[in-house]
Amino acid sequence: MAEDIHEIDIPEDVAPGVFADFVGVWHTPDAFVFDFASMVAPPEEATNELGEQVTRLQSRIVSRVRVPPAQILEIMKALNHQLDAWEQETGNRPSDPAAPQD
C-alpha cells in the first residue's frame, strides 16, 4: 500500500515558531500533552518546604500541543532520526540535564 500524501500549510503567524527552554510531557486517556515553556526570570536560589536549598525556575507555557496516542511512536522515531542527523551535522551531543555537574 502506498503512503498517503500529506499537504501541510503553515499560517504566516505560526511559521516563525516560539522558543522553549524545556518541555513537560503528561498524558490523559485520550492524548499525550506537550507543554513547551520559556523562562520568564533568571534562576534564583531558594529554600523549599523541607528547608533544602534549591534553584527556583520561573517559566511560562508558550505552547501546549495535544497528540493522539497513535502518533507517539512516530514522533519518537522522528525525534531519534533528527537527533542522529543533528549530531552528525554538528559533531555535538546534547547534555543530559540529569547528569551530575562538575
RORO-853709 format. One record per atom (N, C-alpha, C): residue in one letter; x, y, z. Coordinates in nm, 2 decimals. Layout:
RORO-853709
@res: a	c1: X	c2: Y	c3: Z;
...
***
This chain:
RORO-853709
@res: m	c1: 0.08	c2: -0.12	c3: 0.00;
@res: m	c1: 0.00	c2: 0.00	c3: 0.00;
@res: m	c1: 0.09	c2: 0.12	c3: 0.00;
@res: a	c1: 0.06	c2: 0.22	c3: -0.09;
@res: a	c1: 0.14	c2: 0.34	c3: -0.10;
@res: a	c1: 0.11	c2: 0.43	c3: 0.02;
@res: e	c1: 0.21	c2: 0.51	c3: 0.06;
@res: e	c1: 0.19	c2: 0.60	c3: 0.17;
@res: e	c1: 0.10	c2: 0.72	c3: 0.13;
@res: d	c1: 0.03	c2: 0.77	c3: 0.22;
@res: d	c1: -0.05	c2: 0.89	c3: 0.20;
@res: d	c1: 0.03	c2: 1.01	c3: 0.17;
@res: i	c1: -0.02	c2: 1.10	c3: 0.10;
@res: i	c1: 0.05	c2: 1.23	c3: 0.07;
@res: i	c1: -0.01	c2: 1.34	c3: 0.16;
@res: h	c1: 0.07	c2: 1.40	c3: 0.25;
@res: h	c1: 0.02	c2: 1.50	c3: 0.34;
@res: h	c1: 0.06	c2: 1.63	c3: 0.28;
@res: e	c1: -0.04	c2: 1.72	c3: 0.26;
@res: e	c1: -0.02	c2: 1.86	c3: 0.21;
@res: e	c1: -0.04	c2: 1.95	c3: 0.34;
@res: i	c1: 0.07	c2: 2.00	c3: 0.38;
@res: i	c1: 0.07	c2: 2.08	c3: 0.51;
@res: i	c1: 0.09	c2: 2.23	c3: 0.48;
@res: d	c1: 0.00	c2: 2.31	c3: 0.53;
@res: d	c1: 0.02	c2: 2.46	c3: 0.52;
@res: d	c1: 0.04	c2: 2.51	c3: 0.66;
@res: i	c1: 0.13	c2: 2.61	c3: 0.66;
@res: i	c1: 0.16	c2: 2.67	c3: 0.79;
@res: i	c1: 0.12	c2: 2.82	c3: 0.78;
@res: p	c1: 0.03	c2: 2.87	c3: 0.87;
@res: p	c1: 0.00	c2: 3.01	c3: 0.87;
@res: p	c1: 0.12	c2: 3.10	c3: 0.89;
@res: e	c1: 0.12	c2: 3.22	c3: 0.83;
@res: e	c1: 0.24	c2: 3.31	c3: 0.85;
@res: e	c1: 0.27	c2: 3.34	c3: 0.99;
@res: d	c1: 0.16	c2: 3.36	c3: 1.08;
@res: d	c1: 0.19	c2: 3.39	c3: 1.22;
@res: d	c1: 0.24	c2: 3.28	c3: 1.30;
@res: v	c1: 0.23	c2: 3.15	c3: 1.25;
@res: v	c1: 0.28	c2: 3.04	c3: 1.32;
@res: v	c1: 0.42	c2: 3.00	c3: 1.27;
@res: a	c1: 0.45	c2: 3.03	c3: 1.15;
@res: a	c1: 0.58	c2: 2.99	c3: 1.08;
@res: a	c1: 0.71	c2: 3.02	c3: 1.16;
@res: p	c1: 0.72	c2: 3.14	c3: 1.23;
@res: p	c1: 0.84	c2: 3.17	c3: 1.30;
@res: p	c1: 0.86	c2: 3.07	c3: 1.42;
@res: g	c1: 0.76	c2: 3.02	c3: 1.47;
@res: g	c1: 0.77	c2: 2.93	c3: 1.59;
@res: g	c1: 0.78	c2: 3.01	c3: 1.71;
@res: v	c1: 0.80	c2: 2.94	c3: 1.82;
@res: v	c1: 0.82	c2: 3.00	c3: 1.95;
@res: v	c1: 0.94	c2: 2.93	c3: 2.02;
@res: f	c1: 1.02	c2: 3.00	c3: 2.10;
@res: f	c1: 1.13	c2: 2.94	c3: 2.17;
@res: f	c1: 1.08	c2: 2.88	c3: 2.30;
@res: a	c1: 1.14	c2: 2.76	c3: 2.33;
@res: a	c1: 1.10	c2: 2.70	c3: 2.46;
@res: a	c1: 1.23	c2: 2.65	c3: 2.52;
@res: d	c1: 1.25	c2: 2.68	c3: 2.65;
@res: d	c1: 1.37	c2: 2.63	c3: 2.72;
@res: d	c1: 1.35	c2: 2.48	c3: 2.76;
@res: f	c1: 1.23	c2: 2.44	c3: 2.78;
@res: f	c1: 1.21	c2: 2.30	c3: 2.82;
@res: f	c1: 1.07	c2: 2.26	c3: 2.78;
@res: v	c1: 1.04	c2: 2.13	c3: 2.80;
@res: v	c1: 0.91	c2: 2.08	c3: 2.77;
@res: v	c1: 0.87	c2: 1.98	c3: 2.88;
@res: g	c1: 0.74	c2: 1.99	c3: 2.92;
@res: g	c1: 0.69	c2: 1.89	c3: 3.02;
@res: g	c1: 0.59	c2: 1.80	c3: 2.94;
@res: v	c1: 0.59	c2: 1.68	c3: 2.97;
@res: v	c1: 0.51	c2: 1.58	c3: 2.89;
@res: v	c1: 0.42	c2: 1.51	c3: 3.00;
@res: w	c1: 0.29	c2: 1.50	c3: 2.97;
@res: w	c1: 0.20	c2: 1.43	c3: 3.05;
@res: w	c1: 0.09	c2: 1.37	c3: 2.96;
@res: h	c1: 0.00	c2: 1.29	c3: 3.02;
@res: h	c1: -0.10	c2: 1.22	c3: 2.93;
@res: h	c1: -0.23	c2: 1.22	c3: 3.00;
@res: t	c1: -0.34	c2: 1.20	c3: 2.92;
@res: t	c1: -0.47	c2: 1.17	c3: 2.96;
@res: t	c1: -0.51	c2: 1.04	c3: 2.89;
@res: p	c1: -0.62	c2: 0.98	c3: 2.91;
@res: p	c1: -0.66	c2: 0.86	c3: 2.84;
@res: p	c1: -0.66	c2: 0.88	c3: 2.69;
@res: d	c1: -0.68	c2: 1.00	c3: 2.65;
@res: d	c1: -0.71	c2: 1.03	c3: 2.50;
@res: d	c1: -0.59	c2: 1.10	c3: 2.43;
@res: a	c1: -0.49	c2: 1.15	c3: 2.51;
@res: a	c1: -0.39	c2: 1.23	c3: 2.44;
@res: a	c1: -0.26	c2: 1.24	c3: 2.52;
@res: f	c1: -0.15	c2: 1.26	c3: 2.46;
@res: f	c1: -0.03	c2: 1.30	c3: 2.52;
@res: f	c1: -0.02	c2: 1.45	c3: 2.50;
@res: v	c1: 0.03	c2: 1.52	c3: 2.61;
@res: v	c1: 0.03	c2: 1.66	c3: 2.61;
@res: v	c1: 0.17	c2: 1.71	c3: 2.63;
@res: f	c1: 0.21	c2: 1.80	c3: 2.54;
@res: f	c1: 0.35	c2: 1.86	c3: 2.55;
@res: f	c1: 0.33	c2: 2.01	c3: 2.59;
@res: d	c1: 0.38	c2: 2.04	c3: 2.70;
@res: d	c1: 0.38	c2: 2.18	c3: 2.75;
@res: d	c1: 0.52	c2: 2.24	c3: 2.73;
@res: f	c1: 0.53	c2: 2.33	c3: 2.63;
@res: f	c1: 0.66	c2: 2.39	c3: 2.60;
@res: f	c1: 0.66	c2: 2.52	c3: 2.68;
@res: a	c1: 0.77	c2: 2.54	c3: 2.75;
@res: a	c1: 0.78	c2: 2.66	c3: 2.84;
@res: a	c1: 0.91	c2: 2.74	c3: 2.82;
@res: s	c1: 0.90	c2: 2.87	c3: 2.85;
@res: s	c1: 1.02	c2: 2.95	c3: 2.84;
@res: s	c1: 1.04	c2: 3.02	c3: 2.98;
@res: m	c1: 1.17	c2: 3.04	c3: 3.01;
@res: m	c1: 1.20	c2: 3.11	c3: 3.14;
@res: m	c1: 1.15	c2: 3.25	c3: 3.13;
@res: v	c1: 1.10	c2: 3.30	c3: 3.24;
@res: v	c1: 1.05	c2: 3.44	c3: 3.24;
@res: v	c1: 1.13	c2: 3.53	c3: 3.34;
@res: a	c1: 1.22	c2: 3.46	c3: 3.41;
@res: a	c1: 1.31	c2: 3.54	c3: 3.50;
@res: a	c1: 1.44	c2: 3.45	c3: 3.52;
@res: p	c1: 1.55	c2: 3.51	c3: 3.56;
@res: p	c1: 1.67	c2: 3.43	c3: 3.58;
@res: p	c1: 1.65	c2: 3.34	c3: 3.69;
@res: p	c1: 1.72	c2: 3.22	c3: 3.69;
@res: p	c1: 1.71	c2: 3.13	c3: 3.80;
@res: p	c1: 1.76	c2: 3.20	c3: 3.93;
@res: e	c1: 1.69	c2: 3.16	c3: 4.04;
@res: e	c1: 1.73	c2: 3.22	c3: 4.17;
@res: e	c1: 1.74	c2: 3.11	c3: 4.28;
@res: e	c1: 1.83	c2: 3.13	c3: 4.37;
@res: e	c1: 1.84	c2: 3.03	c3: 4.48;
@res: e	c1: 1.72	c2: 3.05	c3: 4.58;
@res: a	c1: 1.67	c2: 2.94	c3: 4.63;
@res: a	c1: 1.55	c2: 2.95	c3: 4.72;
@res: a	c1: 1.56	c2: 2.83	c3: 4.82;
@res: t	c1: 1.47	c2: 2.83	c3: 4.91;
@res: t	c1: 1.46	c2: 2.72	c3: 5.01;
@res: t	c1: 1.32	c2: 2.65	c3: 4.99;
@res: n	c1: 1.32	c2: 2.52	c3: 4.98;
@res: n	c1: 1.19	c2: 2.45	c3: 4.96;
@res: n	c1: 1.13	c2: 2.43	c3: 5.10;
@res: e	c1: 1.01	c2: 2.36	c3: 5.10;
@res: e	c1: 0.94	c2: 2.34	c3: 5.22;
@res: e	c1: 1.01	c2: 2.25	c3: 5.32;
@res: l	c1: 1.11	c2: 2.18	c3: 5.28;
@res: l	c1: 1.19	c2: 2.09	c3: 5.37;
@res: l	c1: 1.31	c2: 2.16	c3: 5.42;
@res: g	c1: 1.33	c2: 2.29	c3: 5.38;
@res: g	c1: 1.45	c2: 2.36	c3: 5.42;
@res: g	c1: 1.57	c2: 2.34	c3: 5.34;
@res: e	c1: 1.55	c2: 2.27	c3: 5.22;
@res: e	c1: 1.67	c2: 2.24	c3: 5.13;
@res: e	c1: 1.69	c2: 2.35	c3: 5.03;
@res: q	c1: 1.82	c2: 2.38	c3: 5.00;
@res: q	c1: 1.85	c2: 2.48	c3: 4.90;
@res: q	c1: 1.81	c2: 2.42	c3: 4.76;
@res: v	c1: 1.74	c2: 2.50	c3: 4.69;
@res: v	c1: 1.70	c2: 2.46	c3: 4.55;
@res: v	c1: 1.72	c2: 2.58	c3: 4.46;
@res: t	c1: 1.71	c2: 2.56	c3: 4.33;
@res: t	c1: 1.70	c2: 2.67	c3: 4.24;
@res: t	c1: 1.56	c2: 2.69	c3: 4.19;
@res: r	c1: 1.51	c2: 2.81	c3: 4.20;
@res: r	c1: 1.37	c2: 2.84	c3: 4.15;
@res: r	c1: 1.38	c2: 2.88	c3: 4.01;
@res: l	c1: 1.30	c2: 2.81	c3: 3.92;
@res: l	c1: 1.30	c2: 2.84	c3: 3.78;
@res: l	c1: 1.15	c2: 2.89	c3: 3.75;
@res: q	c1: 1.14	c2: 3.02	c3: 3.72;
@res: q	c1: 1.01	c2: 3.07	c3: 3.69;
@res: q	c1: 0.99	c2: 3.07	c3: 3.53;
@res: s	c1: 0.88	c2: 3.00	c3: 3.49;
@res: s	c1: 0.86	c2: 2.99	c3: 3.35;
@res: s	c1: 0.71	c2: 3.01	c3: 3.31;
@res: r	c1: 0.69	c2: 3.02	c3: 3.18;
@res: r	c1: 0.55	c2: 3.03	c3: 3.13;
@res: r	c1: 0.54	c2: 2.94	c3: 3.01;
@res: i	c1: 0.42	c2: 2.87	c3: 3.01;
@res: i	c1: 0.39	c2: 2.79	c3: 2.90;
@res: i	c1: 0.37	c2: 2.87	c3: 2.77;
@res: v	c1: 0.44	c2: 2.84	c3: 2.67;
@res: v	c1: 0.43	c2: 2.92	c3: 2.54;
@res: v	c1: 0.35	c2: 2.85	c3: 2.44;
@res: s	c1: 0.34	c2: 2.72	c3: 2.46;
@res: s	c1: 0.26	c2: 2.64	c3: 2.36;
@res: s	c1: 0.22	c2: 2.50	c3: 2.43;
@res: r	c1: 0.10	c2: 2.46	c3: 2.41;
@res: r	c1: 0.05	c2: 2.33	c3: 2.46;
@res: r	c1: 0.01	c2: 2.26	c3: 2.34;
@res: v	c1: 0.06	c2: 2.14	c3: 2.32;
@res: v	c1: 0.03	c2: 2.06	c3: 2.20;
@res: v	c1: -0.02	c2: 1.92	c3: 2.25;
@res: r	c1: -0.14	c2: 1.89	c3: 2.20;
@res: r	c1: -0.21	c2: 1.76	c3: 2.23;
@res: r	c1: -0.19	c2: 1.67	c3: 2.11;
@res: v	c1: -0.15	c2: 1.55	c3: 2.14;
@res: v	c1: -0.12	c2: 1.45	c3: 2.04;
@res: v	c1: -0.19	c2: 1.32	c3: 2.07;
@res: p	c1: -0.26	c2: 1.26	c3: 1.97;
@res: p	c1: -0.33	c2: 1.13	c3: 1.99;
@res: p	c1: -0.22	c2: 1.02	c3: 2.02;
@res: p	c1: -0.25	c2: 0.93	c3: 2.11;
@res: p	c1: -0.16	c2: 0.82	c3: 2.14;
@res: p	c1: -0.10	c2: 0.75	c3: 2.02;
@res: a	c1: -0.18	c2: 0.73	c3: 1.91;
@res: a	c1: -0.14	c2: 0.66	c3: 1.79;
@res: a	c1: -0.02	c2: 0.73	c3: 1.73;
@res: q	c1: 0.00	c2: 0.86	c3: 1.75;
@res: q	c1: 0.11	c2: 0.93	c3: 1.69;
@res: q	c1: 0.24	c2: 0.93	c3: 1.77;
@res: i	c1: 0.24	c2: 0.89	c3: 1.89;
@res: i	c1: 0.36	c2: 0.90	c3: 1.98;
@res: i	c1: 0.48	c2: 0.82	c3: 1.93;
@res: l	c1: 0.46	c2: 0.70	c3: 1.89;
@res: l	c1: 0.58	c2: 0.62	c3: 1.84;
@res: l	c1: 0.64	c2: 0.68	c3: 1.72;
@res: e	c1: 0.55	c2: 0.74	c3: 1.63;
@res: e	c1: 0.61	c2: 0.80	c3: 1.51;
@res: e	c1: 0.68	c2: 0.93	c3: 1.55;
@res: i	c1: 0.64	c2: 1.00	c3: 1.65;
@res: i	c1: 0.71	c2: 1.12	c3: 1.69;
@res: i	c1: 0.84	c2: 1.08	c3: 1.75;
@res: m	c1: 0.84	c2: 0.97	c3: 1.83;
@res: m	c1: 0.97	c2: 0.93	c3: 1.89;
@res: m	c1: 1.07	c2: 0.88	c3: 1.78;
@res: k	c1: 1.02	c2: 0.81	c3: 1.68;
@res: k	c1: 1.11	c2: 0.77	c3: 1.57;
@res: k	c1: 1.17	c2: 0.90	c3: 1.50;
@res: a	c1: 1.08	c2: 1.00	c3: 1.48;
@res: a	c1: 1.12	c2: 1.12	c3: 1.41;
@res: a	c1: 1.22	c2: 1.19	c3: 1.49;
@res: l	c1: 1.20	c2: 1.20	c3: 1.62;
@res: l	c1: 1.30	c2: 1.27	c3: 1.71;
@res: l	c1: 1.43	c2: 1.20	c3: 1.71;
@res: n	c1: 1.43	c2: 1.07	c3: 1.72;
@res: n	c1: 1.56	c2: 1.00	c3: 1.71;
@res: n	c1: 1.63	c2: 1.02	c3: 1.58;
@res: h	c1: 1.56	c2: 1.02	c3: 1.47;
@res: h	c1: 1.62	c2: 1.04	c3: 1.34;
@res: h	c1: 1.68	c2: 1.18	c3: 1.33;
@res: q	c1: 1.60	c2: 1.28	c3: 1.38;
@res: q	c1: 1.65	c2: 1.42	c3: 1.37;
@res: q	c1: 1.77	c2: 1.44	c3: 1.46;
@res: l	c1: 1.77	c2: 1.38	c3: 1.58;
@res: l	c1: 1.88	c2: 1.39	c3: 1.67;
@res: l	c1: 2.01	c2: 1.33	c3: 1.61;
@res: d	c1: 1.99	c2: 1.21	c3: 1.56;
@res: d	c1: 2.11	c2: 1.15	c3: 1.49;
@res: d	c1: 2.16	c2: 1.24	c3: 1.38;
@res: a	c1: 2.08	c2: 1.29	c3: 1.30;
@res: a	c1: 2.12	c2: 1.38	c3: 1.19;
@res: a	c1: 2.19	c2: 1.51	c3: 1.25;
@res: w	c1: 2.13	c2: 1.57	c3: 1.35;
@res: w	c1: 2.19	c2: 1.69	c3: 1.41;
@res: w	c1: 2.33	c2: 1.66	c3: 1.47;
@res: e	c1: 2.34	c2: 1.54	c3: 1.54;
@res: e	c1: 2.47	c2: 1.50	c3: 1.59;
@res: e	c1: 2.58	c2: 1.49	c3: 1.48;
@res: q	c1: 2.53	c2: 1.42	c3: 1.37;
@res: q	c1: 2.63	c2: 1.40	c3: 1.26;
@res: q	c1: 2.67	c2: 1.54	c3: 1.20;
@res: e	c1: 2.57	c2: 1.63	c3: 1.18;
@res: e	c1: 2.60	c2: 1.76	c3: 1.12;
@res: e	c1: 2.68	c2: 1.85	c3: 1.21;
@res: t	c1: 2.66	c2: 1.85	c3: 1.34;
@res: t	c1: 2.72	c2: 1.95	c3: 1.43;
@res: t	c1: 2.84	c2: 1.89	c3: 1.50;
@res: g	c1: 2.85	c2: 1.76	c3: 1.52;
@res: g	c1: 2.95	c2: 1.70	c3: 1.60;
@res: g	c1: 2.92	c2: 1.71	c3: 1.75;
@res: n	c1: 2.81	c2: 1.76	c3: 1.78;
@res: n	c1: 2.77	c2: 1.78	c3: 1.92;
@res: n	c1: 2.68	c2: 1.67	c3: 1.97;
@res: r	c1: 2.67	c2: 1.66	c3: 2.10;
@res: r	c1: 2.57	c2: 1.57	c3: 2.16;
@res: r	c1: 2.51	c2: 1.65	c3: 2.27;
@res: p	c1: 2.37	c2: 1.65	c3: 2.28;
@res: p	c1: 2.30	c2: 1.73	c3: 2.38;
@res: p	c1: 2.35	c2: 1.68	c3: 2.52;
@res: s	c1: 2.36	c2: 1.77	c3: 2.61;
@res: s	c1: 2.40	c2: 1.73	c3: 2.75;
@res: s	c1: 2.27	c2: 1.67	c3: 2.82;
@res: d	c1: 2.30	c2: 1.58	c3: 2.91;
@res: d	c1: 2.19	c2: 1.52	c3: 2.99;
@res: d	c1: 2.17	c2: 1.61	c3: 3.11;
@res: p	c1: 2.05	c2: 1.68	c3: 3.12;
@res: p	c1: 2.03	c2: 1.77	c3: 3.24;
@res: p	c1: 2.03	c2: 1.69	c3: 3.37;
@res: a	c1: 2.01	c2: 1.56	c3: 3.37;
@res: a	c1: 2.01	c2: 1.48	c3: 3.49;
@res: a	c1: 2.15	c2: 1.44	c3: 3.54;
@res: a	c1: 2.25	c2: 1.46	c3: 3.45;
@res: a	c1: 2.39	c2: 1.42	c3: 3.48;
@res: a	c1: 2.45	c2: 1.51	c3: 3.58;
@res: p	c1: 2.53	c2: 1.46	c3: 3.67;
@res: p	c1: 2.60	c2: 1.55	c3: 3.77;
@res: p	c1: 2.68	c2: 1.65	c3: 3.70;
@res: q	c1: 2.68	c2: 1.77	c3: 3.76;
@res: q	c1: 2.75	c2: 1.88	c3: 3.70;
@res: q	c1: 2.89	c2: 1.89	c3: 3.78;
@res: d	c1: 2.99	c2: 1.92	c3: 3.70;
@res: d	c1: 3.13	c2: 1.94	c3: 3.77;
@res: d	c1: 3.14	c2: 2.08	c3: 3.82;
***
